[in-house]
Amino acid sequence: DDADVHQVTKLALRDVKVDGRGLRFVSAYSTKEAREILRDSPTFPLVLLDVVMETEDAGLQVVKFIRGELKDNLCRIILRTGQPGSAPERDIIQQYEINDYKAKNELTADRLFTTVTATVRNFLAVSRIEGARKGLESIIDASASVFQLQSLESFARGILEQLSQILAPKSGESTS
């Protein structure tokens, strides 16, 4: 977005804390710069994204980049536009995997505060759920390995017992 919008956003959100932590802002002023920052950084909890930048759909291309190329489904994306007619909300919400859509003129300091706070909390909750899901997957995978190992051990023990009975000398036979 424009540098002025970045400054106003930072000013409006300067004292916001979510779960006792302040916000850190990273600004991009073009699609290319946004892609570079997103590619080179860990997951961002929230991206405030203008729809219209260098082109009428540049922001939508960044959404496709985040969800498609980066495969980042955790990042919460809020599209902001000063030209809602050029990217109608209903169409955008249905076609793109975004989390909210706001006209710039409706984002007062209080609404921006509420939207950002709720969205970052949502990101934290989804991240915790994703972490728990991955932890459960690890436990399930480890359990399967343990059961396979135990089954393999039982199988090998059974084979050895059968082989020892087959190869064991019969009573009265010499072992030499």
N, C-alpha and C positions, 0 to 999 in steps of 0.2 A: 504494500500500500504506500501511499504518499508519506513522506517524512513527518508532515504535520499530524497525520492520523496516528502514527507511531508514538509521537511525543504526547499527544492528548491521552492515548490509551495508557501509556506508562504513568502519566501523572494521575489519572483516575484510579489506577490500580496499585499505586506505590506502597500503600500501607496494608494491602490485603495479605492475610495469612490463612493458609489452609492446613489444618492439622498442626498448627503451631509453626509452620514454616512459611517464609516469604516466597514471593515469586521471583523468578529470574527471567528476563526478557532477552530474546534474540530476534533481531530484525533482519528481514530480507526485503529488498526493494525491487526485485525482479523474479521472474519464474526461474531463470538460470541460477540466481543466487539462492533462492529457496531450495532448489533441488540439491545444490552443493552442500548447503548447511544440513539438510535432512539426511543426505547420504552419509555425511561424515560424522554425524552425532548419534548418540544413543536416542532411544525413543523420547519424543516430546509428549508430555501429558496433553497439551492443547496447542492447536494451531488456529490462530485467528487469521482468516484468509479472505482477501478481497477477491471478488469474482472477476472484475474487470481490471486488468493490469496492462501489459503491453498489447494484449489482444482482448477481444470481448469475452473469451472463455479461458484466459490464462489460469485463473484460479481453479477452474474445473480440471485443467490439465495437471495441476499440482495435486489435486485430490486423486486423480487416476494414478499419478506417480507414487503417492504415499500408499494407497491401497493395493495397487497392482505391482509395480516394480519393487517397492520396498517390502511389500506384504505386511505392512504395519496396520493391524486392525485394532490395536489398543489406543493409539493416538486419537484423541477426540478432536474433531474438526468442526469449527464454526465458520460458516461463510458469512461475510459481511459485504453488503453492496450498497452503493449510493444510487444505483440504477436498477431497482427491482424489476422493471419491465423488461430489461435485456436478459434476465435470467429468472423467469417466474418461479416462485418458491415451490409450488406443488410439483412442477416438472423436475426441478433440481433435487428435491427430497426423494422423489421416486427413482430417479435415474442414477444418483450418486450416493455413495455410502458416507454421508455426512451426519453429524450429530445435532446440528442446529443451523438455522438460517436467520439472519437478522438484517434488517435495513439499518444503515448507519444512523439515520435520523431517529430511530427508536431506541438507540443505545445511549441512554443517559448514564451518568456516572453510577447511579444506583443500580440500574439494570445491568450494566456491564459488570459491576461487582457481583451481583447475584448470579449472572450467567457464568462468569469465570469460576467463581467459588464452587457452584454446583457441578460444573463440568470437570474441574480438577478432582473434586471428591469422587465423582463417577469414575474417572480414570483410575484413581487409587483403589476403589472397590473392585473394579474389573481386573486390575493388575493383581490384587490379592487372590481373586478367584482363579485367575489364570495360573498364578504360582501354585495354588493348592491343587489345581488340576494336573499340572506337570509333576508335582510331588506324588500325587496318587498314581499317575502313570508309572513313575519310577518304582514305586512300591509294588505295583502289579507286575512290572517287568522283572523286578528282583525276585518276587515270590515265584513267578513262573520258572525262573532259572534255578531257584532252590529246589522246587518240586522236580524239575527235570534232573537235576544233579542227584537228588535222593532216589528218583526212579531209576536213573542210570546206575547208581551205586547198588540198588537192590537187584537190578537186572544182572549186573556183573557178578554180584555175590551168588545169585542163583545159578549162573553159568559155571562159576568155579565149583560150587557144590556138586553140580551134575557131572562136571569133568572129573572131579576128584573121586566120585563114586565109580565112574566108568573106568578110570585109570588106576584106582586103588587095587592093590593085590587082593585076590580072593583068599579067604581063610585057607590056610595050608599051603599057599604059594610062597615061594621065596621072593624077597625084595631085591635080590641082586641081579 
